[in-house]
Amino acid sequence: MKKPIAAILIAVSAQWASADGLKSLEQFMAAAHSGRADFTQTVTAPAKDGQAQRPKLSSGSFEFQRPGRFKFVYKKPFEQTIVADGKTLWLYDADLNQVTERPQAQALGSTPAALLTSAPDLAALRADYQLQSAPEQDGLQWVLATPKASEGQLKSVRVGFEGDRLAALDIVDGFGQRSQIRFSGMQINPALPAGTFQFKPPAGADVLRP
């Protein structure tokens, strides 16, 4: 009887280890120096006057490169581009032909993008976030990240992994708005073209520097 029991214990331990969101996060941060994926985003505002708000849907592409560089390109329903080049955070609204330029260190703070792209390892991430494994859901391993800074706009982030691949973000801000991002076709360490994270305001665009 000892061998079967031992085998069962080993199997159960392996199952728990594979379902540990913190382990998946640690592996992702150690192995993924850059990445590329498509995404869909669902934003749901808190109920108003007891009535549930209609979710807003969008989709596009996402690229990142450590340290501190990322790009979100929203293609539907409106064209927007968010680029962090390591020093400056750019937001371009194509319909308005308007660019917002901000120092990256001030604009990001404790945000999901900073969580994924800035910290070099789990120890550095723990300096800014309370981290704990969350229950498995939708076939993904989850980490709950809660900012230690109470003055930020971010309330919590759940980061979902499929193995060591980033698969989802579930973000709640201080106003109760929830943003759910699902990544598909995630490529780890692709050869990103030079200039991927460079941004130049289009000719004629209004540039705001709040």
C-alpha positions in Angstrom: 0.0 0.0 0.0 2.9 2.4 0.6 3.8 2.7 -3.1 0.3 3.6 -4.3 -0.1 6.2 -1.5 3.3 7.7 -2.2 2.4 7.9 -5.9 -0.9 9.6 -5.2 0.8 12.1 -2.9 3.4 12.9 -5.6 0.7 13.3 -8.2 -1.3 15.6 -6.0 1.7 17.7 -5.1 2.6 18.0 -8.8 -0.9 19.1 -9.6 -0.9 21.8 -6.9 2.5 23.0 -8.1 1.3 23.2 -11.7 -1.8 25.2 -10.6 0.2 27.7 -8.5 -0.4 31.1 -10.0 2.6 32.6 -8.2 4.9 30.0 -9.8 3.5 30.7 -13.2 4.1 34.5 -12.6 7.6 33.8 -11.5 8.3 31.6 -14.6 6.8 34.2 -16.9 8.9 37.0 -15.5 12.0 35.0 -15.7 11.5 33.7 -19.2 9.5 36.4 -21.1 11.7 39.3 -22.0 9.3 40.3 -24.8 6.0 39.3 -26.2 3.3 39.8 -28.7 -0.4 38.9 -28.7 -3.9 39.9 -29.8 -6.4 41.0 -27.2 -10.1 41.6 -26.5 -11.1 43.9 -23.7 -14.5 44.2 -21.9 -15.0 47.2 -19.7 -17.9 47.2 -17.2 -18.8 50.3 -15.2 -20.4 49.9 -11.8 -24.2 49.7 -11.5 -25.9 53.1 -11.7 -29.2 53.7 -9.9 -29.4 49.9 -9.4 -29.1 49.2 -13.1 -26.3 47.2 -14.6 -24.3 49.1 -17.2 -23.8 47.7 -20.7 -20.2 46.4 -21.2 -18.0 48.2 -23.7 -16.0 45.9 -26.0 -12.7 46.6 -27.8 -9.9 44.6 -29.5 -6.5 45.1 -30.8 -2.8 44.0 -30.4 -0.3 44.1 -27.6 3.5 44.0 -27.6 6.0 44.4 -24.7 9.7 44.4 -24.0 11.3 44.6 -20.7 12.3 46.9 -19.1 9.3 49.3 -19.3 8.3 49.2 -23.0 4.9 48.2 -24.3 2.3 49.1 -26.9 -1.5 48.6 -27.0 -3.0 49.2 -30.5 -6.8 49.4 -30.3 -8.4 48.6 -33.7 -12.1 48.3 -32.8 -14.4 50.0 -32.2 -12.2 53.1 -32.2 -8.5 53.5 -33.2 -6.2 54.3 -30.3 -2.6 53.7 -29.6 -0.9 53.6 -26.2 2.9 53.4 -26.3 5.4 53.4 -23.4 9.0 53.9 -24.7 10.8 53.7 -21.4 10.7 57.4 -20.7 7.4 58.7 -22.1 3.8 57.4 -22.2 2.0 58.3 -25.4 -1.7 58.1 -26.0 -3.0 58.7 -29.5 -6.7 59.0 -30.4 -7.0 58.7 -34.2 -10.6 60.1 -34.4 -9.6 63.3 -32.5 -6.1 63.4 -34.0 -4.9 64.1 -30.5 -1.8 62.9 -28.6 -1.4 63.0 -24.9 2.3 62.9 -23.7 3.2 62.2 -20.1 6.4 61.2 -18.3 6.2 57.4 -18.0 7.3 57.2 -14.4 4.5 59.5 -13.2 1.8 58.2 -15.5 2.1 54.5 -14.8 2.7 54.0 -11.1 0.9 50.9 -9.9 -0.8 49.9 -13.1 -1.2 46.5 -14.8 1.2 47.5 -17.6 3.9 48.4 -15.0 3.2 45.1 -13.2 3.9 43.1 -16.4 6.8 45.1 -17.9 8.8 47.0 -15.3 9.7 44.7 -12.4 12.7 42.4 -13.1 11.6 39.6 -10.8 9.0 38.5 -8.2 10.9 40.0 -5.3 10.9 43.5 -7.0 7.2 43.1 -7.7 6.4 42.3 -4.0 7.9 45.7 -3.1 4.8 47.4 -4.7 2.2 44.6 -4.6 0.7 42.1 -2.2 0.7 38.9 -4.2 -1.1 35.7 -3.6 -2.3 32.7 -5.7 -6.0 32.8 -6.5 -8.3 29.8 -7.2 -8.0 28.3 -10.7 -10.8 29.5 -13.0 -11.6 29.1 -16.7 -8.7 26.7 -17.0 -6.2 29.4 -15.9 -3.9 29.8 -12.9 -4.4 33.2 -11.3 -2.4 35.6 -9.1 -4.2 38.4 -7.2 -2.0 41.5 -7.1 -3.1 44.3 -4.7 -1.1 47.6 -4.8 0.5 48.6 -1.5 0.1 52.3 -2.3 -3.4 53.3 -1.3 -3.4 56.5 -3.2 -3.3 54.9 -6.6 -6.3 54.5 -8.9 -5.9 50.7 -9.1 -7.7 48.6 -6.6 -6.7 45.1 -7.7 -5.5 43.0 -10.6 -5.9 39.3 -11.2 -3.3 38.0 -13.7 -4.2 34.7 -15.4 -1.7 32.2 -16.9 -1.9 29.2 -19.1 1.3 27.4 -18.0 3.9 30.2 -18.1 2.1 32.2 -20.8 0.1 35.3 -20.0 -3.5 34.7 -20.8 -5.7 37.3 -19.0 -5.9 40.4 -16.9 -8.9 41.2 -14.7 -8.6 44.8 -13.4 -10.7 46.7 -10.8 -10.1 50.4 -10.3 -10.9 52.6 -7.4 -14.2 53.6 -8.9 -15.4 50.0 -9.2 -14.9 49.8 -13.0 -13.8 46.4 -14.2 -11.7 45.7 -17.2 -11.2 42.2 -18.4 -8.5 41.6 -21.0 -8.0 38.2 -22.8 -4.9 37.6 -24.8 -4.7 35.1 -27.7 -1.8 33.9 -29.8 0.7 35.0 -27.2 4.3 34.7 -28.6 7.1 34.8 -26.1 10.4 36.4 -27.0 9.6 37.2 -30.6 12.0 39.2 -32.7 10.3 42.6 -32.5 11.3 45.1 -35.2 13.5 48.1 -34.3 11.4 51.1 -33.5 8.4 49.0 -32.2 8.1 51.3 -29.2 9.0 54.6 -30.8 6.2 57.0 -31.3 6.1 60.2 -33.3 2.9 62.4 -33.2 1.3 62.4 -36.6 1.5 65.6 -38.6 -1.2 68.1 -37.6 -2.1 66.3 -34.3 -2.7 68.3 -31.2 -0.2 67.3 -28.5 -1.3 67.7 -24.9 1.1 67.7 -22.0 -1.0 67.7 -18.8 
